[in-house]
Amino acid sequence: MAVGLGVGAAVFASAQAFAEGPPSDSGPTTTTGASVKAGASAATAKHSRQNGRIGGATKVGTNGSRVSPTVGGAGNPAGSAARKANPTAALGLTALRQQTATTSPQAAAVATSAALKANSITTNPTVTWTEGILVGNAGATSDLPLAYSVVRKPNEGGKLGGGPLLPLTNFAANGDFTYVPYATVLTDPTGSESFKIMAFEITKFDQNIAKLFGELGPVLVPTMLGLIHRIPIVGTLLSPIIGASTVVDFTVNPNELAAGRPTDFTYKMPSFDGTLISVNYFPAVNLANGTVDSAPTVLAASGLACAANTDPTTLYGQLFPSKQFGSLTPGIKPLRTDSYHSPLLGGPSYDGGGGYNVITWDPRGEFASGGQLQIDNPFYEGRDVSEIISWLTGSTNPAQDQVLTDPTGDPLVGMTGGSYGGGIQLTTVDPRIDAIIPEIGWNSLISSLYPNRNQFKTGFGTILAAALAFTGARINPLIYAGIFTGVVTGKLTTTQQTVLETVGPTSLLSKEQAPTLQMQGIDDTLFLLQESVDAGQTIVDDTTVPYKLFWFCGGHGTCSIPNKPFEQDGIGVIQNLQWLDQYVAGDPLNPADGIPNFQWYDQDGIGYSSDLLPFEDGFNPLPSYTTTDNGGFLGIWPYFGGSNAKTDLPFSITNAAKARNALNVSATPALGSQIVGAPTLSFDYSGLGTSRTVYAQLVDDTTGLVLSNNSTPIPVVLDGRKHTVEIPMANIAYTVDTGDSLTLQITSSALNYENFTAYGFINISDINLALPIHAIV
């Protein structure tokens, strides 16, 4: 569940553009969460896919259509009525073959806010059709750097491209933004939409204030400035200090700009129960440029409390790089081009020769979609996905003819997405889905949030509740009640457990029909590696579909190791494309065959692979390494001395850390030992108190980091009697190098499971730890 809402910085990163340097000759120099310019004026030729379903030869370069707005233009009075029109008007492809550029004057009136520094910002607003995307720019220039914000959204239901976190507009370094018109406005020749963009200056004073906030300054200060400039009189009075601002009014006729060519749009699609689901369409680049008549489609799912991605310039489908979530899920740009080219010297690159139409959508109960959020319930969110697939080739989709289908009329469709967007792929068992690539999803919310049905995951439970509340999600009240009860008491009622059992995939995976490439974060503190093991084992044991697994450094937590894997995000994006190319588009070269059956990174960021999956017989053929200890006395109380998080926000607050109040057991496996899988821990104990849990973790003595960022909750009964417990710990991936050793810690508390009613003491004896050995390298 990609909830990047732990701090306000992440919230606003998608909203503003900001720079500390002087403007360049080409325009104002600014930066934003999406630094890649939306679209390109010309496309480079690339080879077409070799199968007949996609066809085509050399891609034709297409210049974008530029709008030269006139001052004082008026909006079309028929615009409101346009929304009521049936959006089935075909966006024809014949015209596309005959024109490479179309220029149409549009009305875009410029209104400048009152400022003491007159005419300090000049504007020349434009909207351009570029490879299937409508790209806008205020054309603002100033002697100072500029930032941008949205004053008013499109008035007929359109969107200004943003994400993948919140519906806040991303501005490129030069001020470019994406305009996503509403479907009925796009198909109506007389339709139009209006919106307002503010450009404002960043002065030296602003930059100095930003420095006071450290890394958050370039995000927070422009956000605050955008708000100040909208306050009457205040912005004017402060303009000599904070800089001037200008508001640009846009009135756009998207149908005229599209000129019959495939073009992005948004639409509210009625689902099975009448709930309106907000879907967004972005045509494949080769389709937009006329190389092919239709293209396969990818449904790119978003995370919980995250709006649908509507920024076609995004490289990655997750908000954060691998330090946080891991961004192995592709953004809209590589999907539309079927290619990825690393920005790093020596990094991986791939060109699949095709392209995908991309559908994103706001999940039920969130943002622009209606209904009530049910946490990827197969009877609600799962059916919503099935309705989207049906809509693709239905009469209410203006791009119906642009969707490539099989001989039976079913669309060729795959799915990508992480967290909540990973869970929905495993939940939607629809035979029309040709391939899925779930990242950091889950098998069971019970094992994820309430392991051993003994102690609720209060740390992440708090984050999830705060994220949903902050974004205004309309959620099943039973889910909110369960989170509240779990956070306060550490326990869930039988009814609340039943609610969690009914959402997510679990037994549905035995009916999975789509080839599955699963990606799970080694450092994930919400959905641990075991979730991928359980899901994968069900798919492999009960079906015949292809299945492969990738454990990467990241997840709902931090990739904290000193030597992070080189370009693992790029490798992941490429493997997404290869999987889609083989199983959705039908590439006869079978590029997915080269993906290892199982791949992982160890604590040094070194990658390994195996023909066997981690749950298959023979994966760990060597005898386990074992160590024992006599144990001792451990006092139990909340927080102090336990496995508490470091301060690297936002998701490190759920990370495990070396504990001070702990029993310590040394482990020294042989040099070269590869430990891949779940260690097994057992011990005898007796004690008294209110606590139901102690926690076990493995610390890398070289770095001081807890392996996989996770403490394992161990259920105990402190009734004064002697008990024995044996439990698998969190999966790890660790290679023993010269001088390496581990320390097993059994500690009193862990922040991700904090329970402020837990007190007591425990006497532990006969500790036995077994580490699975995959190989000696």
Secondary structure, DSSP 8 states (H G I E B T S, - for coil): -----SSHHHHHTTT-EE-SS--BTTB---EES--S-SS-SS-------SSTTT---S------EE---BTT----TTHHHHTTS-TT----SHHHHH-S------B--EE----SSTT-SB---EEEEETTEEEEE---B-SS-EEEEEEE--TTS-EE-B-SSSS-B---TTS-EEEE-BHHHHH-TT--EEEEEEEEE--HHHHHHHHHTGGGHHHHHHHHHHHHTTSTTHHHHHHHHH--EEEEEEEE-HHHHHTTS---EEEEEE-TTS-EEEEEEE--HHHHTTS-S-B-EEEEE--TT------TT-SBSSSS-TTTT---SB-HHHHHHTEEE-SSTT--EEE-S---EEEEE--TTSTT--S-B-SS-TTTHHHHHHHHHHHHTSTT-TTGGGB-B-TTS-B-EEEEEETHHHHHHHH---TTEEEEEEES--S-HHHHHSGGGTS--HHHHHHHHHHHHHTT--B-HHHHHHHHHHHHHS---HHHHHHHHTSS-GGGGGG--S-EEEEEETT-SSS-HHHHHHHHHHHHHH--S-EEEEEES-SSS----SS--TTHHHHHHHHHHHHHHHHTS--TT-GGGGS-SEEEE-TTS-EEEESS-TTSTTSS-EEEEEEEE--EEEEE-SSTTSB---S-TTGGGG-----SSEEEEEE---TTEEEEE--EEEEEEEEEES--EEEEEEEETTT--BGGG--EEEE---BSS-EEEEEE---EEEE--TT--EEEEEES-BGGG--TT--EEEEEEEEEEEEEE-EE-
